[in-house]
Amino acid sequence: FGPSSRGKARLTPRPDFKQVNNPWMEKTGKLNSFNGDTHRASKEVIRAYLSKDSSAFKKILADKKVVADLFANQSCDVQMNVVKYAFLAEDRSAVKTLLKEIATSNVARPPFPECTLFEITSGKHTSKYADYNRSNIGVSRGSKEGNNAFIADMKNNAYSKGTPSQDANVLIELLRTHDTISTSFIEYLDIELFDGSLFSWGFDYQKILKYGH
């Protein structure tokens, strides 16, 4: 684009493209088991909360067969769980409900599915049917990264695994990447989650000021 065309380029609606609804905002009233995939089903609590699907939210909290972890992250790139979303919404009712779930650590839930694929690191021939003349097979960078990205969300260390810790850094990270959380709500979390110890020497005020709060 030259100077003469500057300001003329505009995005225009494309009626031939079908608009797809955001799956995280769909209100269904039920818990989707995803055919036994406890990893994906664990993220239903995020969908239920964001869509204000109170019926599904109650079913998920009471479930002991489908959901493996109430606090699983939304994805590898979106490191957000239902507690963080409740923090950002300053939803005291949801936070209080979720804190009760955090306190109940003896609930038996189904395990995460086992990931049978493995991460490619060496690019070596590893066929069990060829125990001789092994050599590097020159796996391309694209092949490695494609395979590893495919299984990234399935590896055990990518799971939320258990309840969120009582760590002030969680709040600091939310303040760094999102809009301001009100002082009154932070004081509420200080009492309910941190037992009045949030504003101690361990709270990094410098980071909060650095991020414009």
N, C-alpha and C positions, 0 to 999 in steps of 0.2 A: 504494500500500500504506500502510495506517495502522498505528498502534502495535499494534493488536490482531492484525494479520496478520504482524507482524515475526517472522522466524524460521521461518515456515511455508512460504515460497516456496522450493522445492527443485527442482533439475534432476533429471528422471527419465529413465531410458533410453527410447528410442523404437525398439522392435523393428521397426517398419515402415520405418525408414530403413536402407538398405544401407550398411554400413561400407566405405569405399574405402581401399585400402592406399596407403601413402605411396610414390609412384613413385621417390623417391630412395633407398628402402631395398629395392627389389626386386632380387633376385639372379637374373640370367638366364643367366650364363655366356657371353654373347656381346656383341658390339658392335653396337648399333642404328645404322644409317646414316641413318635418318629420310628415306629417299628422296632422298639427296644433299644434305640440308640440313646443311652443314658447321658452321653456327652452333650448331644444336641438338645435333648429334653431338659437338661439342667438350665439351659438359657431361656426356657419358657417363662421363668419368673421375671426376667427382664422385659419380655414382650408384654406380659400381663400387667406389670407395673406401668410401663410407658403408655400403654393403651388404656389405662384405667379400667382394666378388666377385673373387677373385684371378685367376680365369681371364680374365674380361673386362678386368681391369686390365692384365694382361700383353699382351693383344691390342691394347689402346688405345695402350700405350707403343710397340709395334712398328708401329703403323699409320702409313701415309704417304699414304693416299688419302681417308680419311673425316673425320678430325679435323683441324681447321684450327689449333687452339691448345689445348695441354694445360692452360693456365692461365686459361681463360675463366671469368668470374664466373658464379655460379649464376643470377643474374638482376639486373635493374637495382636492385631493392630489397635483395636479398641479395648484398652485395658480398663473396662468399666464393668462393675457388677451392680446388682440392685441396691446395695447399701450406698454406693457412691452416687447413684442417681437420686436416691432419697435425700442424701446430704445436699445436693445441688438444688433440689426442689424445696429444701427446708421443710420437709414433710415429717413433722414430729410424730404423727400417728404411725406412719410406716416405719420410721426409725425405731420407735418403741417396740413395735411388733417384731422387727428383725433382730433387735437386741435380745429379745426373749429367745429367739432361735439360736443366736450365738451362745447364749448361756446354757442351752440344752445341748450338750456335747455327746450325750449317750444315745442319740437317735441312730438306729441302724438303717443305712441307706444302701442301695445297690451300688456295685463298683462301676468305675468307668470302663468302657470297652477297651480291650487290649489292642494295641497297634502292632500289627504283624509286619508292616513295612519297616525298613531301617534307613537311617540317614546315611547318605553317601558322603564319604570324606576322602577316601584314598583313590578311588577310581580304579581299583584293582579287580582282576577277574576273580570272583569268589564262588564260582559254581562248585557245588559239592560233587558233581559228576566228573570234574576235571582236577584231580589231585596232583597233576604234574604239569610242567611247563607253564607255570603261572606267570603272568606278566601284567604290566599296566595296560589298560584298555583305552586310555586317553579320553575319559569321559569329559565332555565339554563343560565349560562353566555354566552354560545355560541349562544343560541336562541336570547337573548337580543342584543348581538353585531351584529349578523347577520341581524336582523330586522332593527336596527338603522343604520347600514352601508348601507342597501338597500335604506333607505329614506334620507340619509345624504345630497345627492346632490339635493334633492327636497325641503328641508326645506327653508323657507324664509331667515333665517340668513346665509345660505350658498351661496345665490345668490350674484353676484357682486353689484346689486342694484344701478343703476345710474352711474355717471361718476367718474373716478379715481380722488382722491383728490390731490391737489398741496402740496404734502408732501415729504420732502427730504428723509424721511425714506424709501420711495419706491426705490429711487436710491441706498441707502445704502444697502438694502436687495438684490438688483440685483448684486451689487458689491461683496457682501458676498458670493453669491451662483453661480456666473458666471464669465466668463472671464472679463478682464479689459475693461471698457468703456473709450474711449479716452478722454483726457482733452478738446480737441476742441469741442467734441460733448456735454460734460457736460456743457461747457460754452455756447453752443447753447441753451441747455435746460434752462439754467439759465436765458437767455434773453426771450425765447419764452414762457416758462411755468411758471417760477417763478418771472418774471418781475425784474430780476436783484437782487433778495433777497436771492438766494440760498446760497451764500457764506457769510452768516451772522452768528451771534452767535448761531443760531439754528441748524447749520449744524455740525454734530458730526464727526469731523476729526479723533478723537481717534479710532472710529470704523473702518474707512477707512484704517488707518495705521495698525490696528490690523489684518485686513484681507489681508495684504500684498500689498496694493496699495500705 
